[in-house]
Amino acid sequence: MKRIGLPLALAVLSLSTSTLAAGEEGARTVKGGATTTVAGGTGAPSFVPVITKLTFHWRDGQGHFECLALAPTSAAAGNPGSGVFDTNVMYVTGAITRFRSMVQSRS
């Protein structure tokens, strides 16, 4: 599978479900998650579909990101069980060191 990179991860995060809330002592918390698909799957010649499950959270200047990509390998497309995404093809986890809010305050 081709290297996906940070730009794709950021695009996925922008489409995911997230929340922004005031926590304890005015702390801001941002968290969310999503299930997505990788366009074209694994690419030629087999084009095996790939789904990703991701989650992130940010609070008080610290955050974490995780992304798991799964592909079906038990059965070929069109056969019973072909929709079972049972093989881990990628797992990315790491700290988020900076967060820039896209929310604009109104006076």
C-alpha positions as CSV (number, residue, x, y, z in Angstrom):
1,M,0.0,0.0,0.0
2,K,1.3,3.5,-0.8
3,R,2.4,5.8,1.9
4,I,-0.6,7.8,3.0
5,G,1.0,10.7,4.8
6,L,-0.1,13.5,7.0
7,P,-2.2,15.5,4.5
8,L,-4.6,12.6,4.1
9,A,-4.8,12.1,7.8
10,L,-5.6,15.8,8.3
11,A,-8.3,15.6,5.5
12,V,-9.9,12.6,7.2
13,L,-9.8,14.4,10.6
14,S,-11.6,17.4,9.1
15,L,-14.4,15.1,7.9
16,S,-14.7,13.1,11.1
17,T,-17.2,13.6,13.9
18,S,-15.8,15.8,16.6
19,T,-16.8,17.9,19.6
20,L,-15.4,21.0,21.2
21,A,-16.4,21.7,24.7
22,A,-15.4,23.6,27.8
23,G,-14.1,21.2,30.4
24,E,-13.0,21.7,34.0
25,E,-11.6,25.1,34.8
26,G,-12.2,26.4,31.3
27,A,-10.1,23.7,29.6
28,R,-10.9,23.0,26.0
29,T,-11.4,19.5,24.8
30,V,-11.6,18.3,21.2
31,K,-12.3,14.7,20.4
32,G,-13.7,12.6,17.6
33,G,-13.5,9.6,15.4
34,A,-14.5,8.1,12.1
35,T,-14.6,5.1,9.9
36,T,-13.5,5.8,6.3
37,T,-12.5,4.0,3.1
38,V,-9.3,4.4,1.2
39,A,-10.2,5.3,-2.5
40,G,-8.8,2.5,-4.8
41,G,-8.0,0.3,-1.8
42,T,-4.6,-1.3,-2.1
43,G,-4.3,-0.2,-5.8
44,A,-3.5,-2.2,-8.9
45,P,-3.6,-5.0,-9.7
46,S,-5.9,-6.4,-7.0
47,F,-7.7,-3.2,-5.7
48,V,-8.5,-4.9,-2.3
49,P,-10.8,-2.5,-0.3
50,V,-9.3,-0.9,2.8
51,I,-11.3,0.7,5.7
52,T,-9.8,2.9,8.4
53,K,-10.9,3.5,11.9
54,L,-9.5,6.6,13.6
55,T,-9.8,8.5,16.8
56,F,-8.2,11.6,18.3
57,H,-8.5,13.7,21.4
58,W,-6.9,17.0,22.6
59,R,-7.0,18.6,26.0
60,D,-4.9,21.1,27.9
61,G,-2.1,21.2,25.3
62,Q,-1.8,17.4,24.9
63,G,-3.4,15.1,22.4
64,H,-3.3,11.6,20.8
65,F,-4.2,10.1,17.4
66,E,-4.8,6.5,16.4
67,C,-5.6,5.1,13.0
68,L,-6.2,1.4,12.1
69,A,-6.5,0.2,8.5
70,L,-8.1,-3.1,7.8
71,A,-8.5,-5.2,4.6
72,P,-10.4,-8.4,3.9
73,T,-8.1,-11.4,3.2
74,S,-10.3,-14.4,4.2
75,A,-12.3,-14.4,1.0
76,A,-12.0,-12.9,-2.5
77,A,-14.4,-10.2,-3.6
78,G,-17.9,-11.5,-4.5
79,N,-17.5,-14.7,-2.3
80,P,-19.2,-15.2,1.1
81,G,-17.2,-13.5,3.8
82,S,-15.5,-11.0,1.4
83,G,-16.9,-8.1,3.5
84,V,-15.0,-9.2,6.6
85,F,-12.2,-6.8,7.2
86,D,-10.0,-9.1,9.3
87,T,-6.4,-8.1,8.5
88,N,-4.5,-5.2,10.1
89,V,-2.6,-3.6,7.2
90,M,-1.6,-0.4,9.0
91,Y,-1.6,1.0,12.5
92,V,-0.5,4.5,13.3
93,T,-0.5,6.1,16.8
94,G,1.2,9.1,18.2
95,A,1.1,12.3,20.2
96,I,-0.5,15.5,18.8
97,T,1.9,18.3,19.8
98,R,-0.1,21.2,18.4
99,F,-3.7,22.0,17.7
100,R,-5.0,25.0,15.9
101,S,-8.7,25.6,16.3
102,M,-10.7,26.3,13.2
103,V,-13.5,27.7,15.3
104,Q,-13.8,31.5,15.2
105,S,-15.2,33.4,18.1
106,R,-17.8,36.1,17.4
107,S,-17.8,39.3,19.4
